[in-house]
Amino acid sequence: MKGKARDEVPIEGTLAYQSALGDILRTLGRAPFDLDAILRTIVSHATGLCNAERGFIYLLGEDGRFHHAADIGAPEAVVAFNRANPITPTRATLTGRTAIERRAVHIPDVELDTEYDYPDAKRLGGFRAMLGVPMLREETVIGVLNVWRDEPIPFTAEEIEIVEQFADQAVIALATTQLVGTIERQRAEMSRFLSPQVAALISSKEGERLLAGHRREITVVFCDLRGFTAFSEAAEPEEVLDVLRAYHQALGMRITQAGGTLERFTGDGVMVFFNDPVEQADHAERAVRMALALRGDVAELAEGWLRLGHRLGFGVGIGTGYATMGRIGFEGRADYAAIGSVVNLTARLCAEAGDGIILLSPRANAKLADRVTVRAVGEMTMKGFSQPIQVVEVIGLAG
């Protein structure tokens, strides 16, 4: 029976109340983006624990009106009416009056309330006792949680307090959902300018420690277009941009597929590294697979460019070694970069690689063992290295 006297145990101390809170937290943890599911869970428990038949949550819209956001126990006609008729804050409605007063509004019997004047709601609803509780964030009403009874049975002080607590839960859920959404939008936006791995790192728990600097073995890939400087000097700017767009699109697809971290774009030159910030046991093999795929992609593109009179090739250098990883730059502008001799060596290898050639450093070759087929190139003297480097060329994957 609705409105019956309770025993001595407060609602907050009951198993049902604790179970309701647990359910809300589980829903929030399981689906932080699904605000609809979270609000439905909150209004369902609030309505049930205070012995009401129906419950609603309205959220403040940019138009200054309150829009239907969640419900429990409401007929379809009521829900459709609510969605089609956002509520403007006035004292004639429960939601409007609650928003104006910024405190709980209790109407024990709507038939006896002289200010309530919402005939369409009365016609569809068939309600008598009503309770509205504001959802307050920094003293601003961002929503209203309503519960209704079909009979004129007043809500107790304890029931009003319970609904207030669930309104607070709704505010927390709304803030959390908006925060998670903001972080994801920022991460997606950062991914347009940073490697996706670095964008994710910035917003992760371990991000600050890793960004501060650490040592790790990585495999570095440098690649660029052969003949690009001469081409860009002679071609029209539109032609140069068309070539770069197609080239960068191929690069982006292969880097993403391989799980590489893009360190920099410099026109036709690109540096990618593997095994950081996400560790990859097969980082050297990933680098080679990506380079081989890119070699095929750019060869196809080069055929089209040649028909337009543009003679361009593609060279790659791959090196494996330890580097210091972290944030470099200054306040207001920083990059996530790798610093170490492996970076310099790989850049030199790329500079030596002719069209269609993928050159491999000794350490990278040893890391790959028999997983790739190579051809010895011999010793090369590299600027910045006192001893000649034994270099091999990648022919393909073994087998």
C-alpha positions in Angstrom: 0.0 0.0 0.0 1.4 3.4 -0.9 2.3 5.8 1.9 2.2 3.2 4.7 4.1 3.9 7.8 7.7 2.7 7.8 9.5 0.8 10.5 12.4 2.2 12.5 15.1 1.5 9.9 15.8 4.6 7.7 15.6 4.0 4.0 19.3 4.9 3.7 20.1 1.9 5.9 18.1 -0.6 4.0 19.5 -3.3 1.7 17.3 -1.9 -1.1 18.9 1.5 -0.8 22.4 0.2 -0.8 21.6 -2.1 -3.8 20.2 0.9 -5.7 23.4 2.9 -5.2 25.4 0.0 -6.3 23.3 -0.4 -9.4 23.8 3.3 -10.3 27.6 3.0 -9.8 27.8 -0.1 -11.9 25.8 1.5 -14.7 28.0 4.6 -14.6 31.1 2.4 -14.7 29.8 0.1 -17.4 28.5 2.8 -19.7 29.9 6.3 -18.9 28.8 7.6 -22.3 25.2 6.3 -22.0 23.5 9.1 -20.1 20.1 7.7 -21.0 20.8 4.4 -19.2 22.3 6.1 -16.2 19.3 8.5 -15.8 16.8 5.7 -16.2 18.6 3.7 -13.5 18.5 6.7 -11.1 14.8 7.6 -11.7 13.8 4.0 -11.4 15.4 3.5 -8.0 14.2 6.9 -6.7 10.7 6.2 -7.7 10.7 2.7 -6.2 12.3 3.6 -2.9 9.9 6.5 -2.2 6.8 4.4 -3.1 5.7 6.4 -6.1 4.1 5.1 -9.3 6.0 7.3 -11.9 9.2 9.2 -12.1 10.7 11.7 -14.6 14.0 13.5 -15.1 14.1 16.8 -17.0 17.3 18.4 -18.1 17.9 22.1 -18.9 18.4 22.8 -22.6 20.2 25.6 -24.3 16.8 27.2 -25.0 16.3 27.7 -21.2 13.5 25.1 -21.1 13.5 21.7 -19.4 13.4 18.7 -21.7 12.2 15.2 -20.9 15.3 13.0 -20.4 14.2 9.8 -18.6 11.1 8.2 -17.1 9.8 5.2 -15.3 6.2 4.0 -15.1 4.8 6.6 -17.5 2.3 5.8 -20.2 3.5 6.3 -23.8 1.1 9.1 -24.3 2.6 11.0 -21.3 6.2 10.5 -22.5 5.3 11.6 -26.1 3.6 14.7 -24.7 6.6 15.5 -22.5 9.1 15.1 -25.3 7.0 17.3 -27.6 6.4 20.0 -24.9 9.6 21.2 -23.1 8.8 23.0 -19.9 9.3 26.8 -19.5 10.0 27.6 -15.8 6.7 28.9 -14.3 4.9 28.2 -11.1 2.1 26.5 -13.1 4.1 23.3 -13.5 5.9 21.1 -10.9 9.2 21.2 -12.9 9.0 24.9 -13.5 8.2 25.7 -9.9 11.0 23.5 -8.7 13.4 25.3 -11.0 12.3 28.7 -9.8 12.4 27.9 -6.1 15.7 25.8 -6.4 14.5 23.5 -3.6 12.2 20.5 -3.3 8.6 21.3 -4.1 6.0 18.9 -2.5 2.4 19.0 -3.7 0.4 16.6 -1.5 -2.7 16.9 -3.8 -2.5 18.6 -7.1 -6.3 19.1 -7.1 -6.0 21.4 -4.1 -3.0 23.3 -5.4 -4.2 26.7 -6.6 -1.0 27.5 -8.6 -0.7 24.3 -10.5 -2.2 24.9 -14.0 -1.1 22.4 -16.5 -4.4 20.9 -17.8 -2.8 18.8 -20.5 -0.6 17.0 -18.0 -3.6 16.4 -15.7 -5.6 15.0 -18.6 -2.9 12.5 -19.5 -1.3 11.8 -16.2 -4.1 11.0 -13.7 -1.7 11.9 -10.8 -2.5 13.5 -7.4 0.6 13.7 -5.1 3.8 15.2 -6.7 7.4 15.8 -5.6 9.9 17.8 -7.6 13.6 18.0 -6.6 16.1 20.3 -8.3 19.4 18.9 -9.7 21.8 21.6 -8.6 25.3 22.3 -9.9 27.0 25.3 -8.3 23.6 26.7 -7.3 22.3 26.4 -10.9 19.3 24.1 -11.6 20.5 21.9 -14.5 17.6 19.4 -14.2 14.6 18.3 -12.1 13.8 14.9 -10.8 10.0 14.4 -10.3 8.0 11.5 -8.7 4.2 11.1 -8.8 1.6 9.2 -7.0 -1.8 8.3 -8.3 -3.4 8.9 -4.9 -3.2 12.1 -2.7 -0.8 10.5 -0.2 1.8 13.0 0.9 5.5 12.1 0.7 7.3 11.8 4.0 10.3 13.9 5.0 12.5 10.8 4.6 11.1 10.1 1.1 11.8 13.7 0.1 15.4 13.3 1.4 15.8 10.1 -0.6 14.8 11.8 -3.8 17.1 14.7 -3.1 20.0 12.2 -2.7 19.1 10.6 -6.1 18.9 14.0 -7.7 22.5 14.6 -6.4 23.5 11.3 -8.0 22.0 12.4 -11.3 24.1 15.6 -11.2 27.2 13.6 -10.6 26.3 11.2 -13.4 25.7 14.1 -15.8 29.0 15.8 -14.9 30.9 12.5 -15.3 29.3 11.7 -18.6 30.0 15.2 -19.9 33.6 15.0 -18.6 34.2 11.7 -20.3 32.7 13.0 -23.5 34.9 16.1 -23.4 38.0 14.0 -22.8 37.1 11.7 -25.8 36.5 14.7 -28.0 39.8 16.3 -27.0 41.6 13.0 -27.5 40.0 12.6 -31.0 40.9 16.2 -31.8 44.5 15.7 -30.5 44.7 12.6 -32.7 44.4 14.9 -35.8 47.7 16.5 -34.7 49.4 13.8 -32.7 49.9 10.0 -33.1 46.8 8.3 -31.6 49.0 6.5 -29.1 50.5 9.8 -27.9 47.0 11.4 -27.8 45.8 8.5 -25.6 48.9 8.7 -23.5 48.3 12.4 -22.6 44.9 11.5 -21.0 46.1 8.3 -19.3 47.0 7.6 -15.8 50.6 6.8 -16.7 50.9 9.7 -19.1 52.7 12.2 -16.9 55.4 9.7 -15.9 56.0 8.5 -19.5 56.0 12.1 -20.9 58.6 13.1 -18.3 61.1 10.8 -19.9 62.1 7.1 -20.0 64.5 4.8 -21.8 63.2 2.1 -24.1 64.3 0.0 -27.0 62.5 1.1 -30.1 62.5 0.5 -33.8 62.6 3.7 -35.9 61.5 4.1 -39.5 62.4 7.0 -41.7 61.0 7.2 -45.2 60.7 9.9 -47.9 60.2 10.4 -51.6 63.1 10.3 -53.9 63.3 13.2 -56.3 60.7 15.2 -54.3 62.9 18.4 -54.0 63.4 18.7 -57.7 59.7 17.9 -58.3 58.5 20.5 -55.8 60.7 23.2 -57.4 59.4 22.6 -60.9 55.8 21.6 -60.3 52.8 23.8 -59.6 51.8 24.1 -55.9 48.5 22.4 -56.6 50.4 19.4 -58.1 52.7 19.2 -55.1 49.7 19.2 -52.7 48.0 16.5 -54.7 51.0 14.3 -54.5 51.5 14.9 -50.8 47.8 14.2 -50.0 47.9 10.8 -51.7 51.3 9.9 -50.2 50.2 11.0 -46.7 47.0 9.1 -47.0 48.9 5.9 -47.7 51.3 6.6 -44.9 48.5 7.3 -42.4 46.7 4.1 -43.2 49.8 1.9 -42.9 51.1 3.6 -39.8 47.8 3.0 -38.1 47.5 -0.6 -39.2 51.0 -1.4 -37.9 50.4 0.4 -34.6 53.3 2.8 -35.1 53.8 6.2 -33.4 54.1 9.1 -35.8 56.9 11.4 -34.6 56.9 13.9 -37.4 55.8 14.8 -40.9 58.3 17.0 -42.7 56.9 17.4 -46.2 57.7 14.1 -47.9 59.8 12.9 -44.9 58.3 10.9 -42.1 59.6 9.4 -38.9 57.7 6.6 -37.1 58.8 4.5 -34.2 57.5 1.3 -32.6 57.4 -0.1 -29.0 56.5 3.2 -27.4 54.4 4.5 -25.8 52.6 1.1 -26.3 55.0 -1.8 -25.8 55.2 -4.2 -28.7 57.2 -7.4 -28.5 57.4 -7.6 -32.3 58.3 -4.0 -33.0 61.0 -4.7 -35.5 58.8 -7.0 -37.5 55.9 -4.4 -37.4 58.3 -1.8 -38.8 59.4 -4.0 -41.7 55.8 -5.1 -42.6 54.8 -1.5 -42.7 57.7 -0.5 -44.9 57.0 -3.3 -47.3 53.4 -2.4 -47.5 54.2 1.3 -48.1 56.7 0.3 -50.8 53.9 -1.3 -52.7 51.5 1.5 -52.1 53.9 4.2 -53.2 55.0 2.1 -56.3 51.4 2.2 -57.4 51.1 5.9 -56.8 54.4 6.5 -58.6 53.0 4.9 -61.7 50.2 7.5 -61.8 52.6 10.3 -61.0 54.8 9.2 -63.9 52.0 9.4 -66.3 51.6 13.1 -65.3 55.3 13.6 -65.8 56.4 13.4 -62.2 59.3 11.0 -61.6 59.3 10.1 -57.8 60.7 7.2 -55.9 60.5 5.9 -52.3 63.3 5.0 -49.9 63.2 3.6 -46.3 65.7 3.2 -43.4 64.9 1.0 -40.4 67.0 0.9 -37.2 66.6 -0.7 -33.7 68.2 0.6 -30.5 67.6 2.3 -27.2 66.4 5.9 -27.0 65.2 8.4 -24.5 61.5 8.9 -25.0 59.5 11.8 -23.7 58.3 15.4 -24.1 60.5 18.0 -25.6 59.8 21.6 -26.4 58.9 24.6 -24.4 55.8 25.9 -22.5 52.9 26.1 -24.9 54.5 23.9 -27.6 55.9 20.4 -27.0 56.3 17.2 -29.0 56.7 13.6 -27.9 60.0 12.5 -29.3 62.8 9.9 -29.3 66.3 11.0 -28.8 69.3 8.7 -29.3 71.9 7.5 -31.8 69.3 5.0 -33.3 67.3 8.0 -34.6 70.4 9.5 -36.3 71.5 6.2 -37.7 68.1 5.4 -39.2 67.9 8.9 -40.8 71.3 8.2 -42.4 70.1 4.8 -43.7 67.0 6.5 -45.2 69.2 9.0 -47.0 71.3 6.2 -48.5 68.3 4.1 -49.6 67.5 4.4 -53.3 64.1 4.0 -55.0 62.3 0.9 -53.7 65.1 0.2 -51.2 64.6 -0.6 -47.5 67.9 -0.6 -45.6 68.2 -2.3 -42.2 70.6 -1.6 -39.3 72.6 -4.5 -37.8 70.6 -4.5 -34.6 67.3 -4.5 -36.4 68.5 -7.3 -38.6 69.5 -9.3 -35.6 66.2 -8.7 -33.9 64.3 -10.1 -36.9 66.5 -13.2 -37.2 65.0 -15.4 -40.0 61.7 -13.6 -40.3 62.8 -11.5 -43.3 64.8 -12.2 -46.4 67.7 -9.8 -46.7 70.6 -9.0 -49.0 74.0 -7.8 -47.8 74.8 -4.3 -48.9 78.1 -4.1 -47.1 79.7 -1.5 -44.8 78.6 2.1 -45.0 80.3 5.1 -43.5 77.7 7.3 -41.9 78.1 10.9 -40.9 78.3 11.1 -37.1 79.5 7.5 -36.6 83.1 6.7 -36.2 82.9 3.1 -37.4 81.4 1.8 -40.7 78.0 0.2 -40.3 77.2 -3.2 -41.7 73.9 -2.7 -43.7 71.5 -5.1 -45.3 68.6 -4.5 -47.7 65.2 -6.0 -47.0 63.9 -8.2 -49.9 60.7 -9.4 -48.3 59.2 -11.4 -45.5 60.7 -14.9 -45.1 58.5 -17.6 -46.8 
